[in-house]
Amino acid sequence: MDIIDRKILGILQQDADIPLGEIAERVHLSQTPCWRRIQKLRAAGVIRKQVALCDPAALNVGVTVFVSVRTNQHTQAWLERFAKGVKEIPEVVELYRMSGDVDYLLRVVVPDIAGYDAVYKKLIKVADLYDVSSSFAMEQMKYTTALPLNYAE
């Protein structure tokens, strides 16, 4: 991956709807070589997919809750059941297995506390949990889907 590929990725991470001609112009290529580079980045899995980023408030899910889960069961079967069940809860938009005091961290989006309570009730049905702790985000101070490109090789 060279500097032109990183420039293309930077442009696409800001707005994937930019016309190919404009991308090519910004990176000082003609359209065909620019298109080939984008296709190569897709084939290599660097560009996984293109999506529309929606406004959570406009969809009435403007409340973000970070949910820390601890378990006392660390078997593969438990993990598979937990991961499968959590993935089926649409309000859970991110799920991570963690190191340290917390075993799993979830990011949940809901309209309000009652909405979170409904998610919590679904969550505790998924698998036996030792501890569930929730923190409501008061203010989103930074949000981006753009990854840093200065580490790409």
C-alpha positions as CSV (number, residue, x, y, z in Angstrom):
1,M,0.0,0.0,0.0
2,D,1.5,3.3,-1.0
3,I,0.7,6.9,-0.3
4,I,-1.9,7.1,-3.2
5,D,-3.8,4.1,-1.8
6,R,-3.8,5.8,1.7
7,K,-5.1,9.0,0.1
8,I,-7.8,7.1,-1.7
9,L,-8.8,5.4,1.6
10,G,-8.8,8.7,3.4
11,I,-11.2,10.2,0.9
12,L,-13.5,7.1,0.9
13,Q,-13.5,7.0,4.7
14,Q,-14.9,10.6,4.7
15,D,-17.4,10.0,2.0
16,A,-17.8,6.9,-0.1
17,D,-20.3,8.6,-2.4
18,I,-17.6,10.8,-3.9
19,P,-17.6,10.3,-7.7
20,L,-14.6,8.3,-9.1
21,G,-13.6,11.3,-11.2
22,E,-13.3,13.5,-8.1
23,I,-11.3,10.9,-6.2
24,A,-8.9,10.4,-9.2
25,E,-8.5,14.2,-9.5
26,R,-7.6,14.5,-5.8
27,V,-5.0,11.8,-5.9
28,H,-3.6,12.9,-9.3
29,L,-4.5,9.8,-11.3
30,S,-6.8,9.2,-14.3
31,Q,-10.0,7.4,-13.5
32,T,-9.1,3.9,-14.7
33,P,-5.9,3.5,-12.6
34,C,-7.8,5.0,-9.6
35,W,-10.7,2.5,-10.1
36,R,-8.2,-0.4,-10.4
37,R,-6.6,0.7,-7.1
38,I,-10.0,0.8,-5.4
39,Q,-10.9,-2.6,-6.8
40,K,-7.5,-4.0,-5.5
41,L,-8.2,-2.6,-2.1
42,R,-11.6,-4.3,-2.1
43,A,-10.2,-7.6,-3.3
44,A,-7.5,-7.5,-0.6
45,G,-10.2,-6.9,2.1
46,V,-8.9,-3.5,3.0
47,I,-12.2,-2.0,2.0
48,R,-14.7,-4.4,3.6
49,K,-17.9,-2.8,2.5
50,Q,-19.7,0.5,1.9
51,V,-22.6,1.5,4.2
52,A,-24.8,4.5,5.0
53,L,-24.2,6.0,8.4
54,C,-27.5,6.9,9.9
55,D,-28.2,9.6,12.5
56,P,-29.2,7.8,15.8
57,A,-31.4,10.6,17.0
58,A,-33.3,10.6,13.7
59,L,-34.0,6.9,14.2
60,N,-34.9,7.4,17.9
61,V,-31.9,5.5,19.3
62,G,-30.0,8.6,20.6
63,V,-29.1,7.1,23.9
64,T,-25.8,5.1,24.0
65,V,-25.2,2.6,26.8
66,F,-21.8,0.9,27.5
67,V,-22.5,-2.4,29.1
68,S,-19.7,-4.3,30.9
69,V,-20.3,-8.0,31.4
70,R,-18.4,-10.4,33.7
71,T,-18.9,-14.1,33.7
72,N,-17.6,-16.9,35.8
73,Q,-17.9,-19.4,32.9
74,H,-15.1,-19.5,30.4
75,T,-15.9,-22.4,28.2
76,Q,-16.1,-22.3,24.4
77,A,-19.7,-23.5,24.5
78,W,-20.7,-20.6,26.8
79,L,-18.8,-18.1,24.6
80,E,-20.5,-19.3,21.5
81,R,-24.0,-19.2,23.1
82,F,-23.3,-15.7,24.5
83,A,-21.9,-14.3,21.3
84,K,-24.7,-15.8,19.2
85,G,-27.4,-14.5,21.5
86,V,-25.9,-11.0,21.8
87,K,-25.5,-10.7,18.0
88,E,-29.3,-11.3,17.7
89,I,-30.1,-8.2,19.8
90,P,-30.3,-5.4,17.2
91,E,-29.7,-2.7,19.8
92,V,-26.3,-4.1,20.5
93,V,-24.2,-2.4,17.8
94,E,-20.7,-3.5,19.1
95,L,-19.5,-6.5,21.1
96,Y,-15.9,-7.0,22.3
97,R,-14.1,-9.7,24.4
98,M,-11.9,-7.8,26.8
99,S,-8.8,-8.3,28.9
100,G,-8.8,-7.1,32.5
101,D,-11.6,-7.0,35.0
102,V,-14.4,-6.9,32.4
103,D,-14.9,-10.0,30.2
104,Y,-17.1,-8.4,27.5
105,L,-18.0,-4.8,26.5
106,L,-21.1,-3.9,24.5
107,R,-22.2,-0.7,23.0
108,V,-26.0,-0.5,22.9
109,V,-28.2,2.2,21.3
110,V,-31.8,2.7,22.6
111,P,-34.4,5.5,22.8
112,D,-34.4,5.8,26.6
113,I,-34.0,3.9,29.9
114,A,-37.0,1.8,29.3
115,G,-35.5,0.7,26.0
116,Y,-32.3,-0.3,27.7
117,D,-34.3,-2.2,30.3
118,A,-35.9,-4.3,27.5
119,V,-32.4,-5.0,26.1
120,Y,-31.1,-5.9,29.6
121,K,-33.9,-8.4,30.0
122,K,-33.0,-10.0,26.6
123,L,-29.3,-10.0,27.6
124,I,-29.8,-11.9,30.8
125,K,-31.8,-14.6,28.9
126,V,-28.8,-15.2,26.5
127,A,-26.5,-16.9,29.0
128,D,-25.6,-17.0,32.7
129,L,-23.9,-13.8,33.6
130,Y,-21.9,-13.0,36.8
131,D,-22.2,-9.2,36.7
132,V,-23.7,-6.7,34.3
133,S,-22.8,-3.0,34.7
134,S,-24.2,-0.2,32.6
135,S,-23.0,3.3,31.9
136,F,-25.0,5.8,30.0
137,A,-23.1,8.2,27.7
138,M,-23.9,11.8,28.7
139,E,-22.3,13.4,25.6
140,Q,-20.6,12.1,22.5
141,M,-17.4,14.2,22.2
142,K,-15.8,12.3,19.3
143,Y,-17.2,9.8,16.9
144,T,-15.6,8.6,13.7
145,T,-15.6,5.5,11.6
146,A,-12.4,6.6,9.8
147,L,-9.4,4.5,10.8
148,P,-5.9,6.1,11.1
149,L,-4.0,5.5,7.9
150,N,-0.5,6.4,9.0
151,Y,0.2,2.8,10.2
152,A,-0.8,1.1,6.9
153,E,1.9,-0.7,5.1
